[in-house]
Structures are given as C-alpha cells and as structure tokens.
Amino acid sequence: VAPGKTNLIVKSVNEKTNEVVALEATVSNNIGNIERIRSEINDETNRAEEIAAQIKARSERVAELDAKCEELEKNAATVATGEASDVESEIDAIRISERVAEDDIAKLRIAMSASEAEIAGFDARRADVEAELETRETELSESKKKFAVVREDYEDAQEKCASAENQLRGFELKNKSRSERFESLRAQ
C-alpha cells in the first residue's frame, strides 16, 4: 500500500473519530436539555396545582361570604332602623371582600392559564428535543458504522503495509544473498 494512501486512511480515521466525539457530545447535551425541560415541566405542573388549590380555597371563601351575605340580608329585614344601617355596612364590607376574593380568583385563573400555556410550550419543546435527539442518535449510529468500516479499512491497510514491508525485506535479503554469492563466485 502506498504511503500516500495510508496517510489518507489515517486522516479519514481521525476525521471519523472527531465526528463520533462531536456527535456523542451533541447527544449528551440533548439529554441534558431533556432533563432540564422535564424539571421545568414538573415545576410548572406543581405551580399549576398550587394555583388550582388557591382557586378552590378562594371559591370556598366566596361561597362562605355569599352565605353570610344572605344570612345578613335576611336579618337586616327584621332589624330595627338603627341597627339596619350597621347591618348594611357589614353587608357592604362583606360584598367588598367578596369582590376582592372574586378578583383574586380571576387573577389566579389567569396565572393558571399562563402556566398551562407554558406547560404546553414545554411539551412542544420536549417533543422537538426528543425528535432531534432521535435524529442525532441515528446520525451517531450511522457514524459509528462508518467509523467501524473506516477502522476496518485502516487495519486492512496497515496489514497490507506490513505485508508489503515484509515482502520488500524478503526481496532485499534475497538480493543481498545473490550479491554475496556473485561476489564469492567472482573472487574464485
């Protein structure tokens, strides 16, 4: 095998080795991204659950306030004029509290919708990353196959080089032996 061809094979093996290393690094990076996204999804899911619990608690509070308002309204009809204004003030205060609670519930629902949208975005991103990971794994597998073929070619080339060197040494020894015999015959 010619030295130039051996150099090309060695260069090809080095290039394939570099490609495999780069693809392995990409796969490792993609796996890290998937883990990070999964962690973010878990965090957002926990946050959405907390918001849902807050909404439930606020809804229960609004129901309590509604019940109290109804009770006070019933009592207000039977209370004397002087006491009625106190009851009306209390009813107004409860209604204000009720409005504040309803506003809080609306804000929590908005926050929950935003969290759900973020989770949907993470799901889409996760699908993209998983697809990219699958592509990279396929590329890595193909590169490893190509690398194996190139390595096999390289090893074959090394064996052919060694064989050619052995043949050359054999020819050199034969030639040396012939030269020595020729000199020996000439000297006689």
Stockholm file with secondary structure:
# STOCKHOLM 1.0

chainA/1-188         VAPGKTNLIVKSVNEKTNEVVALEATVSNNIGNIERIRSEINDETNRAEEIAAQIKARSERVAELDAKCEELEKNAATVATGEASDVESEIDAIRISERVAEDDIAKLRIAMSASEAEIAGFDARRADVEAELETRETELSESKKKFAVVREDYEDAQEKCASAENQLRGFELKNKSRSERFESLRAQ
#=GR chainA/1-188 SS CCHHHHHHHHHHHHHHHHHHHHHHHHHHHHHHHHHHHHHHHHHHHHHHHHHHHHHHHHHHHHHHHHHHHHHHHHHHHHSCHHHHHHHHHHHHHHHHHHHHHHHHHHHHHHHHHHHHHHHHHHHHHHHHHHHHHHHHHHHHHHHHHHHHHHHHHHHHHHHHHHHHHHHHHHHHHHHHHHHHHHHHHHHC
#=GC SS_cons         CCHHHHHHHHHHHHHHHHHHHHHHHHHHHHHHHHHHHHHHHHHHHHHHHHHHHHHHHHHHHHHHHHHHHHHHHHHHHHSCHHHHHHHHHHHHHHHHHHHHHHHHHHHHHHHHHHHHHHHHHHHHHHHHHHHHHHHHHHHHHHHHHHHHHHHHHHHHHHHHHHHHHHHHHHHHHHHHHHHHHHHHHHHC
//
